[in-house]
Amino acid sequence: MSKQENLWSLKEADQAHGAAKGAAFRAFKQLKDGLDEGRDYFYLRAGQDDSEIETLKNRGRIYENSVNAILLTDTGYAALMDFLED
């Protein structure tokens, strides 16, 4: 599936940064207004993207209790990592 290829989930960002669960989500919420959906991230919505969300769960890429999913592109991921490192 194209949205999942070469993208980072927030769980993967937490793990890559060695952060506690939810740190990447909290950072994303702070940065969201400066990011562009479709360029910096993709938002997968429950009820609309259920099969994609389930695939991410089955692959362990998102947290089991996730309802929706956010997938970051390289630019979104870089912005998130910069924010977390500050």
GUFI-748311 format. One record per residue: residue number from 1; x, y, z of N, C-alpha, C in turn. Coordinates in nm, 4 decimals. Each point is the difference from the previous one (the first is absolute). Example, Ala and Ser with C-alpha at 12.3 -4.5 7.8 and 13.67 -1.06 7.14 Angstrom:
2
<pt i="1" n_u="1.3190" n_v="-0.5690" n_w="0.7800" ca_u="-0.0890" ca_v="0.1190" ca_w="0.0000" c_u="0.0900" c_v="0.1200" c_w="0.0000"/>
<pt i="2" n_u="-0.0350" n_v="0.1050" n_w="-0.0720" ca_u="0.0820" ca_v="0.1190" ca_w="0.0060" c_u="-0.0770" c_v="0.1090" c_w="0.0730"/>
END
This chain:
86
<pt i="1" n_u="0.0832" n_v="-0.1184" n_w="0.0000" ca_u="-0.0832" ca_v="0.1184" ca_w="0.0000" c_u="0.0876" c_v="0.1247" c_w="0.0000"/>
<pt i="2" n_u="-0.0305" n_v="0.0924" n_w="-0.0856" ca_u="0.0896" ca_v="0.1134" ca_w="-0.0242" c_u="0.0149" c_v="0.0934" c_w="0.1189"/>
<pt i="3" n_u="-0.1063" n_v="0.0224" n_w="0.0781" ca_u="0.0110" ca_v="0.0923" ca_w="0.1131" c_u="0.0956" c_v="-0.0522" c_w="0.1062"/>
<pt i="4" n_u="0.0161" n_v="-0.1308" n_w="0.0075" ca_u="0.0830" ca_v="-0.0568" ca_w="0.1058" c_u="0.1473" c_v="-0.0110" c_w="-0.0394"/>
<pt i="5" n_u="0.0308" n_v="0.0070" n_w="-0.1261" ca_u="0.1373" ca_v="-0.0176" ca_w="-0.0441" c_u="0.0831" c_v="0.1241" c_w="0.0310"/>
<pt i="6" n_u="0.1160" n_v="-0.0232" n_w="0.0593" ca_u="0.0952" ca_v="0.1075" ca_w="0.0303" c_u="-0.0580" c_v="0.1086" c_w="0.0898"/>
<pt i="7" n_u="-0.0876" n_v="-0.0395" n_w="0.0893" ca_u="-0.0596" ca_v="0.0932" ca_w="0.0941" c_u="0.0259" c_v="-0.0487" c_w="0.1415"/>
<pt i="8" n_u="-0.0016" n_v="0.0928" n_w="0.0934" ca_u="0.0234" ca_v="-0.0291" ca_w="0.1416" c_u="-0.1299" c_v="0.0136" c_w="0.0773"/>
<pt i="9" n_u="-0.0307" n_v="-0.0971" n_w="0.0826" ca_u="-0.1133" ca_v="0.0142" ca_w="0.0913" c_u="0.0489" c_v="0.0724" c_w="0.1246"/>
<pt i="10" n_u="-0.0923" n_v="0.0476" n_w="0.0800" ca_u="0.0383" ca_v="0.0666" ca_w="0.1244" c_u="0.0632" c_v="-0.0997" c_w="0.0976"/>
<pt i="11" n_u="-0.0432" n_v="-0.1244" n_w="-0.0029" ca_u="0.0629" ca_v="-0.1030" ca_w="0.0834" c_u="0.1459" c_v="-0.0180" c_w="-0.0404"/>
<pt i="12" n_u="0.0239" n_v="-0.0056" n_w="-0.1302" ca_u="0.1374" ca_v="-0.0150" ca_w="-0.0487" c_u="0.0847" c_v="0.1218" c_w="0.0362"/>
<pt i="13" n_u="-0.0598" n_v="0.1181" n_w="-0.0032" ca_u="0.0718" ca_v="0.1213" ca_w="0.0399" c_u="0.0337" c_v="-0.0049" c_w="0.1486"/>
<pt i="14" n_u="-0.0953" n_v="-0.0439" n_w="0.0835" ca_u="0.0287" ca_v="-0.0164" ca_w="0.1430" c_u="0.1180" c_v="-0.0944" c_w="0.0189"/>
<pt i="15" n_u="-0.0025" n_v="-0.1121" n_w="-0.0673" ca_u="0.1049" ca_v="-0.1006" ca_w="0.0157" c_u="0.1345" c_v="0.0502" c_w="-0.0517"/>
<pt i="16" n_u="0.0006" n_v="0.0673" n_w="-0.1131" ca_u="0.1254" ca_v="0.0504" ca_w="-0.0575" c_u="0.0641" c_v="0.1052" c_w="0.0894"/>
<pt i="17" n_u="-0.0829" n_v="0.0763" n_w="0.0686" ca_u="0.0505" ca_v="0.1060" ca_w="0.0860" c_u="0.0246" c_v="-0.0498" c_w="0.1423"/>
<pt i="18" n_u="-0.0408" n_v="-0.1242" n_w="0.0289" ca_u="0.0135" ca_v="-0.0524" ca_w="0.1354" c_u="-0.0929" c_v="0.0690" c_w="0.0975"/>
<pt i="19" n_u="-0.1124" n_v="0.0471" n_w="-0.0508" ca_u="-0.0951" ca_v="0.0757" ca_w="0.0811" c_u="-0.1108" c_v="-0.0909" c_w="0.0526"/>
<pt i="20" n_u="-0.0657" n_v="0.0455" n_w="0.1033" ca_u="-0.1136" ca_v="-0.0721" ca_w="0.0562" c_u="-0.1170" c_v="0.0026" c_w="-0.0985"/>
<pt i="21" n_u="-0.0870" n_v="-0.0986" n_w="0.0132" ca_u="-0.1197" ca_v="-0.0069" ca_w="-0.0830" c_u="-0.0757" c_v="0.1320" c_w="0.0092"/>
<pt i="22" n_u="-0.0352" n_v="0.0539" n_w="-0.1168" ca_u="-0.0774" ca_v="0.1232" ca_w="-0.0052" c_u="0.0801" c_v="0.1274" c_w="-0.0186"/>
<pt i="23" n_u="0.1314" n_v="-0.0067" n_w="0.0166" ca_u="0.0820" ca_v="0.1210" ca_w="-0.0153" c_u="-0.0096" c_v="0.0558" c_w="-0.1418"/>
<pt i="24" n_u="0.0069" n_v="-0.0870" n_w="-0.0987" ca_u="-0.0080" ca_v="0.0458" ca_w="-0.1393" c_u="-0.1380" c_v="0.0580" c_w="-0.0296"/>
<pt i="25" n_u="-0.1057" n_v="-0.0595" n_w="0.0555" ca_u="-0.1349" ca_v="0.0526" ca_w="-0.0213" c_u="-0.0148" c_v="0.1393" c_w="0.0608"/>
<pt i="26" n_u="0.0499" n_v="0.0174" n_w="0.1209" ca_u="-0.0077" ca_v="0.1316" ca_w="0.0635" c_u="0.0794" c_v="0.1036" c_w="-0.0797"/>
<pt i="27" n_u="0.1165" n_v="-0.0392" n_w="-0.0505" ca_u="0.0802" ca_v="0.0919" ca_w="-0.0822" c_u="-0.0732" c_v="0.0312" c_w="-0.1309"/>
<pt i="28" n_u="-0.0597" n_v="-0.1022" n_w="-0.0601" ca_u="-0.0744" ca_v="0.0210" ca_w="-0.1238" c_u="-0.1130" c_v="0.1011" c_w="0.0205"/>
<pt i="29" n_u="-0.0715" n_v="-0.0125" n_w="0.1104" ca_u="-0.1090" ca_v="0.0945" ca_w="0.0273" c_u="0.0521" c_v="0.1430" c_w="0.0081"/>
<pt i="30" n_u="0.1189" n_v="0.0183" n_w="0.0561" ca_u="0.0595" ca_v="0.1340" ca_w="0.0094" c_u="0.0409" c_v="0.0526" c_w="-0.1382"/>
<pt i="31" n_u="0.0442" n_v="-0.0900" n_w="-0.0877" ca_u="0.0510" ca_v="0.0391" ca_w="-0.1314" c_u="-0.1051" c_v="0.0013" c_w="-0.1096"/>
<pt i="32" n_u="-0.1137" n_v="-0.0607" n_w="0.0238" ca_u="-0.0981" ca_v="-0.0271" ca_w="-0.1050" c_u="-0.0360" c_v="0.1219" c_w="-0.0842"/>
<pt i="33" n_u="-0.0182" n_v="0.1138" n_w="0.0607" ca_u="-0.0398" ca_v="0.1188" ca_w="-0.0768" c_u="0.1051" c_v="0.0426" c_w="-0.1016"/>
<pt i="34" n_u="0.1252" n_v="-0.0346" n_w="0.0225" ca_u="0.1066" ca_v="0.0350" ca_w="-0.0928" c_u="0.0318" c_v="-0.1092" c_w="-0.1008"/>
<pt i="35" n_u="-0.0716" n_v="-0.1117" n_w="0.0077" ca_u="0.0211" ca_v="-0.1115" ca_w="-0.0919" c_u="-0.1149" c_v="-0.0075" c_w="-0.0993"/>
<pt i="36" n_u="0.0289" n_v="-0.0534" n_w="-0.1175" ca_u="-0.1024" ca_v="-0.0131" ca_w="-0.1038" c_u="-0.0386" c_v="-0.1463" c_w="-0.0172"/>
<pt i="37" n_u="-0.1296" n_v="-0.0283" n_w="0.0199" ca_u="-0.0487" ca_v="-0.1359" ca_w="-0.0230" c_u="0.0156" c_v="-0.0333" c_w="-0.1482"/>
<pt i="38" n_u="0.0513" n_v="-0.1169" n_w="-0.0286" ca_u="0.0249" ca_v="-0.0419" ca_w="-0.1376" c_u="0.1427" c_v="0.0261" c_w="-0.0448"/>
<pt i="39" n_u="0.0674" n_v="0.0914" n_w="0.0666" ca_u="0.1414" ca_v="0.0263" ca_w="-0.0298" c_u="0.0875" c_v="-0.0440" c_w="0.1165"/>
<pt i="40" n_u="-0.0356" n_v="0.0401" n_w="0.1216" ca_u="0.0793" ca_v="-0.0312" ca_w="0.1183" c_u="-0.0535" c_v="-0.1215" c_w="0.0768"/>
<pt i="41" n_u="-0.1266" n_v="-0.0287" n_w="-0.0170" ca_u="-0.0607" ca_v="-0.1138" ca_w="0.0697" c_u="-0.1289" c_v="-0.0417" c_w="-0.0689"/>
<pt i="42" n_u="-0.0418" n_v="-0.1213" n_w="0.0299" ca_u="-0.1296" ca_v="-0.0520" ca_w="-0.0428" c_u="-0.0775" c_v="-0.0364" c_w="0.1252"/>
<pt i="43" n_u="-0.1269" n_v="0.0325" n_w="0.0017" ca_u="-0.0869" ca_v="-0.0318" ca_w="0.1126" c_u="-0.0966" c_v="-0.1082" c_w="-0.0455"/>
<pt i="44" n_u="0.0090" n_v="-0.1169" n_w="0.0598" ca_u="-0.0894" ca_v="-0.1101" ca_w="-0.0315" c_u="-0.1142" c_v="0.0014" c_w="0.1005"/>
<pt i="45" n_u="-0.1209" n_v="0.0052" n_w="-0.0499" ca_u="-0.1183" ca_v="0.0158" ca_w="0.0835" c_u="-0.0763" c_v="-0.1312" c_w="0.0166"/>
<pt i="46" n_u="-0.0387" n_v="-0.0285" n_w="0.1252" ca_u="-0.0843" ca_v="-0.1153" ca_w="0.0275" c_u="-0.1305" c_v="0.0164" c_w="-0.0778"/>
<pt i="47" n_u="-0.0497" n_v="-0.1106" n_w="-0.0528" ca_u="-0.1221" ca_v="0.0037" ca_w="-0.0785" c_u="0.0253" c_v="0.0277" c_w="-0.1466"/>
<pt i="48" n_u="0.1108" n_v="0.0618" n_w="-0.0291" ca_u="0.0361" ca_v="0.0319" ca_w="-0.1384" c_u="0.1215" c_v="-0.0820" c_w="-0.0440"/>
<pt i="49" n_u="0.0951" n_v="-0.0189" n_w="0.0893" ca_u="0.1258" ca_v="-0.0672" ca_w="-0.0315" c_u="0.0222" c_v="-0.1230" c_w="0.0885"/>
<pt i="50" n_u="-0.1080" n_v="-0.0688" n_w="0.0344" ca_u="0.0084" ca_v="-0.1107" ca_w="0.0956" c_u="0.0986" c_v="-0.1094" c_w="-0.0406"/>
<pt i="51" n_u="0.0000" n_v="-0.0395" n_w="-0.1265" ca_u="0.0894" ca_v="-0.1095" ca_w="-0.0411" c_u="0.1465" c_v="0.0415" c_w="0.0105"/>
<pt i="52" n_u="0.0296" n_v="0.1238" n_w="-0.0328" ca_u="0.1378" ca_v="0.0493" ca_w="0.0104" c_u="0.0432" c_v="0.0076" c_w="0.1468"/>
<pt i="53" n_u="-0.0902" n_v="0.0465" n_w="0.0857" ca_u="0.0309" ca_v="0.0085" ca_w="0.1429" c_u="0.0223" c_v="-0.1398" c_w="0.0565"/>
<pt i="54" n_u="-0.0832" n_v="-0.0946" n_w="-0.0388" ca_u="0.0144" ca_v="-0.1377" ca_w="0.0482" c_u="0.1319" c_v="-0.0613" c_w="-0.0473"/>
<pt i="55" n_u="0.0386" n_v="0.0277" n_w="-0.1226" ca_u="0.1285" ca_v="-0.0491" ca_w="-0.0517" c_u="0.1158" c_v="0.0558" c_w="0.0827"/>
<pt i="56" n_u="-0.0054" n_v="0.1286" n_w="0.0323" ca_u="0.1045" ca_v="0.0612" ca_w="0.0824" c_u="0.0051" c_v="-0.0649" c_w="0.1379"/>
<pt i="57" n_u="-0.1156" n_v="-0.0281" n_w="0.0587" ca_u="-0.0041" ca_v="-0.0669" ca_w="0.1307" c_u="0.0593" c_v="-0.1395" c_w="-0.0101"/>
<pt i="58" n_u="-0.0384" n_v="-0.0742" n_w="-0.1023" ca_u="0.0490" ca_v="-0.1372" ca_w="-0.0172" c_u="0.1509" c_v="-0.0053" c_w="-0.0197"/>
<pt i="59" n_u="0.0551" n_v="0.1032" n_w="-0.0583" ca_u="0.1455" ca_v="0.0065" ca_w="-0.0220" c_u="0.0735" c_v="0.0608" c_w="0.1190"/>
<pt i="60" n_u="-0.0749" n_v="0.0405" n_w="0.1031" ca_u="0.0618" ca_v="0.0577" ca_w="0.1188" c_u="0.0515" c_v="0.1408" c_w="-0.0198"/>
<pt i="61" n_u="-0.0492" n_v="0.0678" n_w="-0.1020" ca_u="0.0498" ca_v="0.1338" ca_w="-0.0313" c_u="-0.0720" c_v="0.1102" c_w="0.0763"/>
<pt i="62" n_u="-0.1208" n_v="-0.0292" n_w="0.0490" ca_u="-0.0727" ca_v="0.0966" ca_w="0.0823" c_u="-0.0422" c_v="-0.0703" c_w="0.1285"/>
<pt i="63" n_u="-0.0339" n_v="0.0791" n_w="0.0993" ca_u="-0.0419" ca_v="-0.0564" ca_w="0.1281" c_u="-0.1333" c_v="-0.0729" c_w="-0.0155"/>
<pt i="64" n_u="-0.0161" n_v="-0.1100" n_w="0.0713" ca_u="-0.1201" ca_v="-0.0831" ca_w="-0.0080" c_u="-0.1278" c_v="0.0778" c_w="0.0275"/>
<pt i="65" n_u="0.0044" n_v="0.0972" n_w="0.0896" ca_u="-0.1211" ca_v="0.0735" ca_w="0.0347" c_u="-0.0253" c_v="0.1209" c_w="-0.0906"/>
<pt i="66" n_u="0.0786" n_v="0.0152" n_w="-0.1055" ca_u="-0.0194" ca_v="0.1114" ca_w="-0.0935" c_u="-0.1323" c_v="-0.0156" c_w="-0.0738"/>
<pt i="67" n_u="-0.0734" n_v="0.1079" n_w="-0.0093" ca_u="-0.1254" ca_v="0.0014" ca_w="-0.0752" c_u="0.0271" c_v="0.0563" c_w="-0.1390"/>
<pt i="68" n_u="0.0648" n_v="0.1135" n_w="-0.0051" ca_u="0.0441" ca_v="0.0623" ca_w="-0.1241" c_u="0.1519" c_v="-0.0161" c_w="-0.0057"/>
<pt i="69" n_u="0.0601" n_v="0.0347" n_w="-0.1127" ca_u="0.1462" ca_v="-0.0111" ca_w="-0.0101" c_u="0.0555" c_v="0.1197" c_w="-0.0753"/>
<pt i="70" n_u="0.1183" n_v="0.0415" n_w="0.0417" ca_u="0.0731" ca_v="0.1072" ca_w="-0.0673" c_u="0.1290" c_v="-0.0604" c_w="-0.0519"/>
<pt i="71" n_u="0.0254" n_v="0.0191" n_w="-0.1288" ca_u="0.1237" ca_v="-0.0461" ca_w="-0.0618" c_u="0.0761" c_v="0.1220" c_w="-0.0505"/>
<pt i="72" n_u="0.1242" n_v="0.0105" n_w="0.0419" ca_u="0.0829" ca_v="0.1156" ca_w="-0.0337" c_u="0.0861" c_v="-0.0284" c_w="-0.1221"/>
<pt i="73" n_u="0.0105" n_v="0.0987" n_w="-0.0882" ca_u="0.0961" ca_v="-0.0084" ca_w="-0.1093" c_u="0.1381" c_v="0.0352" c_w="0.0568"/>
<pt i="74" n_u="0.1009" n_v="-0.0048" n_w="-0.0828" ca_u="0.1341" ca_v="0.0362" ca_w="0.0467" c_u="0.0049" c_v="0.1429" c_w="0.0537"/>
<pt i="75" n_u="-0.0702" n_v="0.0924" n_w="-0.0653" ca_u="0.0024" ca_v="0.1390" ca_w="0.0471" c_u="-0.0742" c_v="0.0148" c_w="0.1325"/>
<pt i="76" n_u="-0.1123" n_v="-0.0666" n_w="0.0135" ca_u="-0.0735" ca_v="0.0035" ca_w="0.1253" c_u="0.0770" c_v="-0.0657" c_w="0.1128"/>
<pt i="77" n_u="0.0647" n_v="-0.1119" n_w="-0.0314" ca_u="0.0802" ca_v="-0.0709" ca_w="0.0989" c_u="0.1176" c_v="0.0867" c_w="0.0456"/>
<pt i="78" n_u="0.0662" n_v="0.0653" n_w="-0.0939" ca_u="0.1137" ca_v="0.0868" ca_w="0.0351" c_u="-0.0445" c_v="0.1151" c_w="0.0898"/>
<pt i="79" n_u="-0.1147" n_v="0.0599" n_w="-0.0307" ca_u="-0.0521" ca_v="0.1083" ca_w="0.0839" c_u="-0.0321" c_v="-0.0509" c_w="0.1406"/>
<pt i="80" n_u="-0.0570" n_v="-0.1170" n_w="0.0077" ca_u="-0.0344" ca_v="-0.0594" ca_w="0.1294" c_u="0.1263" c_v="-0.0291" c_w="0.0805"/>
<pt i="81" n_u="0.1006" n_v="-0.0570" n_w="-0.0631" ca_u="0.1249" ca_v="-0.0317" ca_w="0.0706" c_u="0.0697" c_v="0.1266" c_w="0.0474"/>
<pt i="82" n_u="-0.0003" n_v="0.1045" n_w="-0.0827" ca_u="0.0588" ca_v="0.1284" ca_w="0.0405" c_u="-0.0709" c_v="0.0533" c_w="0.1241"/>
<pt i="83" n_u="-0.1321" n_v="-0.0093" n_w="0.0005" ca_u="-0.0786" ca_v="0.0478" ca_w="0.1140" c_u="0.0316" c_v="-0.0801" c_w="0.1247"/>
<pt i="84" n_u="0.0075" n_v="-0.1313" n_w="-0.0126" ca_u="0.0265" ca_v="-0.0852" ca_w="0.1164" c_u="0.1413" c_v="0.0187" c_w="0.0544"/>
<pt i="85" n_u="0.0945" n_v="0.0373" n_w="-0.0858" ca_u="0.1382" ca_v="0.0167" ca_w="0.0425" c_u="0.0252" c_v="0.1350" c_w="0.0656"/>
<pt i="86" n_u="-0.0908" n_v="0.0938" n_w="-0.0195" ca_u="0.0187" ca_v="0.1336" ca_w="0.0617" c_u="-0.0295" c_v="-0.0009" c_w="0.1463"/>
END
